[in-house]
Amino acid sequence: MDYHRGFVGGQLLVKTSVAEDEPYDIAYFFRDFEDMPPLEQKALELADGHILDVGAGTGIHSLALQKMDKKVRAIDISELSVDVMKKRGVMEASCQDFFALKDTKFDTILFLMNGIGLVETLDGFQKFFGHCRSLLNPNGQILFDSSDIIYLFEDEDGSYLINLNDKYYGEVDFQVSYNNKDGEAFPWLFIDFDNIQYLAEQNGFQAELIQKGEHFDYLARLTIKS
């Protein structure tokens, strides 16, 4: 909201349990379609029908979809984010928990900027797939991007230092700090494609690798198995 109002001096820091703190330029969350990574651009191009933008943030993806004359509903659990979206021109935006959403159907559900992290753990996918099944129209699709963060555990000899008796390496603690004020930490998930492919199969879906990014990231599509 500060940035939307013209204050550009804010300092945003992302903290996770698996990597060093990472500063972000807040302008990144206000970029246009032309400035988005190829994976995000591809996802927006593939999105069709009635679209749900989950964790829409400042509304950058919904605004891009509106410019393409596509029908999109944006949701976020942050009331302030929803306020920003509406002020920026997102036509249908609401403060809504994805897992509480019901009584409506979509042709495309978007989870961009690793929005699928809201599943939190590998075990959370059973609930996730069940809920998505209730929201998708026949032949509907889920589009998401994520990253295989195994590279964070690579040793000098090329091996990976992972405790196989511990939780999945992509299950992390996530925290955001703005101007030295820390938000509450929360669980978040980064998932490799092999695991999402297996979990989709176990839950009556199929996973398709659409495109790989430049640094262990990828775009995938999930559909209900016929």
Protein Blocks (a to p, Z undefined) as FASTA:
>chain_A
ZZmnopakbccddddfkbccddddfklmmccfklpcfklmmmmmmpgcjdddehklnomm
mmmmmmnopacddddfbfklmmmmmmnopabdcdddfklgghiacfbdcdeehllmmnop
aklmmmmmmmmmmmpcghiacddddddfklmmccfkopacddfkbccfklccddddeehi
acdddddddddfklmmmmmmmnopacddfbdcfeopacddddddZZ
